[in-house]
Amino acid sequence: MSDMLKKFRSQIDAIDEQILSLVNERAKLAREIGSLKEDGVIFRPEREAQILRRLQENNAGPLSNEAISHIFRAVMSNCRALEKELAIAFLGPLGTYSEEAALKQFGQGRNAIVCGSIEEVFRTVEANQADYGVVPVENSTEGAVGLTLDLLLSSSLKICGEITLPIHHCLLSAQPDINKISHILSHTQSLAQCHEWLNRVMPKATREAVTSNARAAQLAHEAVTAENTFVAAIASKRAAELFSLNVLAENIEDDPKNTTRFLVLGNHDVAASGADKTSLVMVTQNKPGAMVNLLEPLSRHGVSMTKLESRPSKQGLWDYVFFVDIEGHQTDAKVKAALQECQQRASLLKVLGSYPAASI
């Protein structure tokens, strides 16, 4: 070993000791802050968002902002766990993209509550059997998750945060030869997101939709015991590890920028972070120009609308509700003024929550 290599490794060892000491010092301070809280709320999305933004702004490299975010989310997660290990509900089984989103937001310092459906995630948090829930709300390729929107309309839960997760699909199977695959299982949206790749590479394989990608991986694993090694699943690399499957192909999604947006659901409002979104659901009066009239206060008060999604109200034929995302927090002066006017013009306006806008 060269003297220069020994010197560099010695310097790294010394820095590691400094990091260890500082991380533990941070944990002690976080625990002291926890003892001063009076409302019992452990997870402060606005505070964590502010910390990550500040670190990213001050990051001089060579680590990317994404790497810095990942490192410090892990630090905050473990410090938070000293106060309480949060219970997080998400659509299972283990290995779903919902679990990956939960890991991205809350890290390893949490108790996983695996749910069989999106409805169960809502019910679990509403019943205080979990502190927070993570649910998919839209995909950049396939659009909105209608069930999540429908449940938001009737639920008392608040949106406390959002998570954007790049989705990279893999073809997984216990069968190592891709040419022997005759059946492909996955969630409906994942099959659609890989439609062109499947048409090009595996046009003869039968496609079947199941409740989740991880469930598809689980079935592909169980197919071995049924002496059927010709089943493949479209799922994540993590699912391949969990269910001991071969990765036959990677990044098979048709859109390389394929991203899913998830919502964090809880039972409390979130304070302003300085870079926020507010989600609403509105119902207009059924008359010409009603939608333009309803949204006009947003424009006049300088509030930017980032999303407008319609859904059948299920109350009457051709009646619709509108889901709207706007920039800003509901306590911001211009947002508050605009919403007050919208409230007067709408037959229904419900604020689903204000929360920090996802950055990375």
Secondary structure as UniProt FT lines:
FT   HELIX           3..36
FT   HELIX           45..58
FT   HELIX           65..83
FT   STRAND          86..91
FT   TURN            94..95
FT   HELIX           97..106
FT   STRAND          110..115
FT   HELIX           118..126
FT   TURN            127..128
FT   STRAND          132..139
FT   TURN            140..142
FT   STRAND          143..144
FT   HELIX           146..154
FT   STRAND          158..166
FT   STRAND          170..173
FT   HELIX           178..180
FT   STRAND          183..186
FT   HELIX           188..193
FT   HELIX           195..201
FT   TURN            203..204
FT   STRAND          206..209
FT   HELIX           213..222
FT   TURN            223..227
FT   TURN            229..230
FT   STRAND          231..235
FT   HELIX           237..242
FT   TURN            243..244
FT   STRAND          246..250
FT   TURN            256..257
FT   STRAND          259..266
FT   STRAND          276..283
FT   TURN            288..289
FT   HELIX           290..300
FT   TURN            301..302
FT   STRAND          305..312
FT   TURN            317..318
FT   STRAND          320..327
FT   TURN            330..331
FT   HELIX           333..345
FT   STRAND          348..356
//
